[in-house]
Amino acid sequence: MPQVKIHMSQETKTKDSLLAAEIREVLTEALGIDKKIGQVMIYRTPAECRSIHESRDNNFVFVEINMYSGRSQEMKKNLLEKICLVIEKYTGIDLSNIISCIIEIPPENYYGGA
């Protein structure tokens, strides 16, 4: 824990392995966690399976972060901002088309295997 899920269009051109690696670095630095903790997953969806308000680009990126509760609002904001900047850097998607959220999970509701 934590996990970062990045949902983007199949049309978006990027080096997924480099993007995932840099987001993992941001995750460990911003949260001050051990480098052995956390996962980053990139999911791609065909353009015809995506829909957003007409004022936004259909190649929008949605970032979902699952992590334990208890971190400060400042820490969470910093994490989201840094992750969005990395996504912008690798995809060329404007920040206005990168949507992100944090889902906080109490430790007793998470099991990562033995």
Helices and strands as residue ranges (DSSP letters): E 3-9, H 16-31, E 39-45, G 47-49, E 61-68, H 73-91, G 95-97, E 98-105, G 107-109
